[in-house]
Structure formats: structure tokens, C-alpha cells
Amino acid sequence: MDSRSGMRPLHVVVVGGGVAAIETCLALRALAGTRVQLTIVSPERWYESKPAAVGELFGVAPTQRRFRVQGVLVFEFRDGKIAVERRLYDFTSLLVQVGVLKTKPGK
């Protein structure tokens, strides 16, 4: 129940995933607050950002190669607004993919 209106929240399902789905849910939460319950349905289990290395990163020249970064975005809401945002990424994998860190062959 929405404590302000006494009504059950409207369940909104966003289908597709990716940045657009995340931004849609954030916008709906900002506009409707607790009057909506949000669910993202995506073909992928995790959100992955897949940018290309086009600028210098940690002193390494751009490679124009794509790299994958898995991560999780965690939001805490207060009064229908984002109060805290946490971004957790596999940063080590990013550094290996762009050549900042070298890996040793497994035994």
C-alpha cells in the first residue's frame, strides 16, 4: 500500500533490459514514487556495459576494442527519490581487457 493514498501500487513491467530499462525505472520511481512497483524483464541475468576503449585509460593508449564490464547498480529510495546510489563493477576484468594489468597463465 502507498501510505499517502492508501492504494496498492501499480505494477509496471519494463521489458528489454539495458540502459533504457534502468533509466525508465528510475524516471518512473522519481515521478510516481511508491505508487508503482517496478520489475525489469531482460533476456540477460546481468546488466553489462560494452563500450569501446576510445580514450586513454590509466596511461594506456586507446585500442578501439570493445570490452565487457559486468556490474550491479544498487539504489536506496527515500520518499520516492534516490537517496543512495552504489555501482559495483568487475574493475579488475576491465583493467585486464584494456591492457593495464597482465594475467599469468593458469597451472
C-alpha positions as CSV (number, residue, x, y, z in Angstrom):
1,M,0.0,0.0,0.0
2,D,1.1,3.5,-0.7
3,S,1.0,5.2,2.6
4,R,-0.1,8.5,1.1
5,S,-3.0,7.3,-0.9
6,G,-3.9,4.1,0.8
7,M,-3.9,2.4,-2.6
8,R,-2.0,-0.6,-3.8
9,P,0.9,0.3,-6.1
10,L,0.5,-0.2,-9.8
11,H,2.8,-3.0,-11.0
12,V,4.8,-1.8,-14.0
13,V,6.8,-4.3,-16.0
14,V,9.6,-2.9,-18.2
15,V,10.6,-5.5,-20.9
16,G,14.0,-5.4,-22.6
17,G,16.8,-4.5,-20.1
18,G,19.8,-2.4,-20.7
19,V,20.4,1.3,-20.1
20,A,16.9,2.3,-21.4
21,A,15.2,-0.1,-18.9
22,I,17.2,1.2,-16.0
23,E,16.6,4.8,-16.9
24,T,12.9,4.2,-17.4
25,C,12.5,2.6,-14.0
26,L,14.5,5.5,-12.4
27,A,12.3,8.1,-14.1
28,L,9.1,6.2,-13.1
29,R,10.3,6.0,-9.5
30,A,11.1,9.7,-9.5
31,L,7.7,10.6,-10.9
32,A,5.4,8.1,-9.2
33,G,7.3,7.3,-6.0
34,T,5.8,4.4,-4.1
35,R,2.7,4.4,-6.2
36,V,4.5,2.0,-8.6
37,Q,6.1,-1.4,-8.1
38,L,8.8,-1.9,-10.8
39,T,10.1,-5.0,-12.5
40,I,12.6,-5.3,-15.3
41,V,12.3,-8.4,-17.5
42,S,15.5,-8.9,-19.5
43,P,17.0,-11.8,-21.6
44,E,20.2,-11.3,-19.7
45,R,20.8,-12.1,-16.0
46,W,23.2,-9.1,-15.5
47,Y,23.4,-5.7,-17.0
48,E,26.7,-5.3,-19.0
49,S,28.1,-2.1,-20.3
50,K,30.0,-2.8,-23.6
51,P,31.8,0.5,-24.5
52,A,34.8,0.8,-26.8
53,A,38.2,1.9,-25.5
54,V,38.4,5.2,-27.4
55,G,40.4,7.4,-24.9
56,E,43.4,7.0,-22.8
57,L,42.8,4.9,-19.6
58,F,45.4,4.9,-16.8
59,G,48.1,5.9,-19.2
60,V,47.3,3.2,-21.8
61,A,46.5,4.4,-25.4
62,P,43.1,3.7,-26.8
63,T,42.7,0.3,-28.5
64,Q,39.3,0.8,-30.2
65,R,38.5,-2.7,-28.9
66,R,35.3,-3.4,-27.1
67,F,35.4,-4.7,-23.6
68,R,32.8,-6.0,-21.2
69,V,32.2,-4.8,-17.7
70,Q,29.8,-6.6,-15.5
71,G,28.3,-4.7,-12.7
72,V,25.4,-4.1,-10.4
73,L,23.6,-0.8,-9.7
74,V,22.1,-0.6,-6.2
75,F,19.7,2.2,-5.3
76,E,18.2,3.2,-2.0
77,F,15.0,5.2,-2.2
78,R,13.6,7.6,0.4
79,D,10.3,9.4,-0.2
80,G,10.2,8.1,-3.8
81,K,13.6,9.6,-4.7
82,I,17.1,8.1,-5.0
83,A,18.9,8.7,-1.7
84,V,21.9,6.5,-2.3
85,E,23.4,5.0,-5.4
86,R,26.1,2.3,-5.4
87,R,27.9,1.0,-8.5
88,L,29.7,-2.3,-8.2
89,Y,31.9,-3.3,-11.2
90,D,34.4,-6.0,-12.1
91,F,37.1,-3.4,-12.3
92,T,40.0,-6.0,-12.4
93,S,38.5,-7.5,-15.6
94,L,38.3,-4.1,-17.2
95,L,42.0,-3.4,-16.4
96,V,43.0,-6.7,-17.9
97,Q,40.9,-6.2,-21.0
98,V,42.4,-2.8,-21.8
99,G,46.0,-3.9,-21.0
100,V,46.7,-2.2,-17.7
101,L,47.1,-5.5,-15.8
102,K,48.6,-8.6,-17.2
103,T,47.4,-12.1,-16.2
104,K,49.5,-15.1,-15.5
105,P,48.7,-18.4,-17.3
106,G,46.9,-20.8,-15.1
107,K,48.6,-24.0,-13.9
